[in-house]
Amino acid sequence: MSTVPPPTRASRTKRTKKADVAALWRAPQVDRSHRPGPAPLPRVVHGLELLCGLGFGAVVALALSVENHAALASAGGWPLAISRVAAFAGSYLLLVMVVLAARLPWLERTVGQDVLVRWHRRVAPYGVSLVSLHVLAVILGYAQMLKTNVVHMLWSFWVNYPDMLMASVGYGLLLLAAFTSIRAARSKMKYETWWVVHLYTYLGLVLAFMHQIRTGVMFLGHEHTIEAWTTLWVGVGVLIALSRVVPPLVRNQRYRLRVADVREEAPNVYSVTVTGKNLERLAVSGGQFFQWRFLTRGLWSHSHPYSLSALPRPPYLRVTVKGLGDQSRAVAHLKPGTRVFVEGPYGAFTRHLATRGRATLLAAGVGVTPIRALLEDLPAETDVTVIVRASSERDVVHGDEMRSLVAAREGRYHEVLGRRDEVAFDDAALERLAPDLATSDVFICGPSGFTDEVLASARRLGTPDGHLHYEAFTF
Ligand SMILES: Cc1cc2nc3c(=O)[nH]c(=O)nc-3n(C[C@H](O)[C@H](O)[C@H](O)COP(=O)(O)OP(=O)(O)OC[C@H]3O[C@@H](n4cnc5c(N)ncnc54)[C@H](O)[C@@H]3O)c2cc1C
């Protein structure tokens, strides 16, 4: 095992410290010196789901309440009615979509970011489609009402109606985010480009807000409706600021993280130990991840999700990173002293999911990282079986640490080594290595192919879905 990069101007004291840092993660943790991560809040989440449904009903009812026979029978009546309901329902769903991506800590640790992203992706097309229906129907409705053609009507909206031009720009930004999220388009883009385009959604929503209040029929002369709608929008803005902006700034000021050590753990896999202040106050569970931003010239503008690869040992935290692309490869060259900015902790892949007193943990490749931290965090009485899959012995990440953690619990540790086409990891192998699989909580992390195969095998071997837990390394 070698250290990368070699320390520049390394004094003897610095070298001693470096050796201490490496030994730190290998020694079993005797007394927990960090704050445990808080428990998930399923009741709050169910309450929120209910509130969300009721809110949608109320918004649609409000939009319908202004309709009447005379209005529907007049020129452009039907398209305008459709446009109003679509506008209200669509904007509401866009707000829900934004809240799902706001990384609210209590939502995060209850359902996990991967599930929230999935919900966000499910809601988004409905929101965008309804707003698009609103745009088409309002142009058509006004054109019919004013007996003009749709092109002239669109032009007239831009030049004669308050805030319409701004709203159109907002809609354009929304469409841009929607198109770049289509799988075929997204796979051709750099993650960072896609992320910046997505950020413009917030701007798009802000630009669209004023035209709703100033031109929406249900708002004209209805002070209470204006107040309620504005409160909803401002509330969502405050929620985003309170989860994505303020806490990271406060926490990073409190923790003041810096790189302490970078170490090669396996070919192309490096662990980064960072040191900071007040880390005993950081509440985090094994298996959770942070968004990491290393403040060097080339890396400061990108944040990447990496799971802690061990429970914190204040004043230290550690992540272990496999070099897959430009950013993750650059981690190997971080210099001690580099400032680090983190957001989190996030994720629901934690000990709180373990309810059966017996756990089987399966990891492949760099998927070992959350599994290693989770293993350290599971209740002492949990009976564990750990299975690590890797192409060769050299590719096993943190093998020694896992082995000694399992030994300390008197559990079972297995490594399945060899290329996929040479060494089968099928139902029979899984049953042989983990005979209690069906009655265990099963935790899986690795490449998606590995996760899918293990999930399928575990189901065939009788593990109920509710006890199968996995962390995906892609959103
Ligand atoms: C919850 C979670 C935990 C993770 N934990 C670890 C870990 O402990 N160790 C580890 O080595 N890897 C981990 N990853 C994967 C790691 O985040 C990516 O490998 C890394 O971001 C790749 O960045 P890149 O620019 O070097 O590669 P690229 O070539 O840009 O991307 C490689 C892959 O990573 C995805 N990716 C890139 N940037 C991001 C981002 N900011 N957010 C989400 N996905 C991104 C891309 O879509 C692509 O699929 C984790 C991912 C997630 C979602």
The ligand as a Gaussian input file, in Angstrom:
#p B3LYP/6-31G(d) Opt

LIG

0 1
 C      -25.293000       8.113000      -2.816000
 C      -23.976000       7.910000      -3.534000
 C      -22.865000       7.525000      -2.814000
 C      -21.650000       7.326000      -3.473000
 N      -20.563000       6.930000      -2.743000
 C      -19.400000       6.701000      -3.370000
 C      -18.236000       6.287000      -2.642000
 O      -18.263000       6.139000      -1.420000
 N      -17.098000       6.068000      -3.338000
 C      -17.036000       6.233000      -4.701000
 O      -15.971000       6.007000      -5.277000
 N      -18.109000       6.624000      -5.417000
 C      -19.274000       6.873000      -4.790000
 N      -20.360000       7.299000      -5.521000
 C      -20.208000       7.495000      -6.981000
 C      -19.516000       8.834000      -7.242000
 O      -20.307000       9.900000      -6.766000
 C      -19.262000       9.032000      -8.732000
 O      -18.434000       7.993000      -9.159000
 C      -18.546000      10.321000      -8.974000
 O      -19.397000      11.406000      -8.685000
 C      -18.067000      10.346000     -10.418000
 O      -17.680000      11.651000     -10.763000
 P      -16.671000      11.924000     -11.989000
 O      -16.850000      13.329000     -12.407000
 O      -15.299000      11.515000     -11.626000
 O      -17.124000      10.924000     -13.099000
 P      -18.032000      11.147000     -14.365000
 O      -17.362000      10.443000     -15.504000
 O      -18.440000      12.560000     -14.526000
 O      -19.313000      10.322000     -13.922000
 C      -19.272000       8.929000     -13.692000
 C      -20.650000       8.541000     -13.169000
 O      -20.947000       9.231000     -11.929000
 C      -22.155000      10.003000     -12.071000
 N      -21.919000      11.307000     -11.405000
 C      -20.995000      12.224000     -11.734000
 N      -21.078000      13.282000     -10.923000
 C      -22.090000      13.020000     -10.063000
 C      -22.703000      13.745000      -8.990000
 N      -22.256000      14.937000      -8.624000
 N      -23.758000      13.181000      -8.359000
 C      -24.217000      11.966000      -8.717000
 N      -23.679000      11.216000      -9.701000
 C      -22.639000      11.749000     -10.373000
 C      -22.353000      10.208000     -13.555000
 O      -23.734000      10.353000     -13.869000
 C      -21.794000       8.913000     -14.129000
 O      -22.732000       7.882000     -14.066000
 C      -21.565000       7.525000      -4.873000
 C      -22.682000       7.940000      -5.589000
 C      -23.874000       8.130000      -4.936000
 C      -25.072000       8.577000      -5.723000

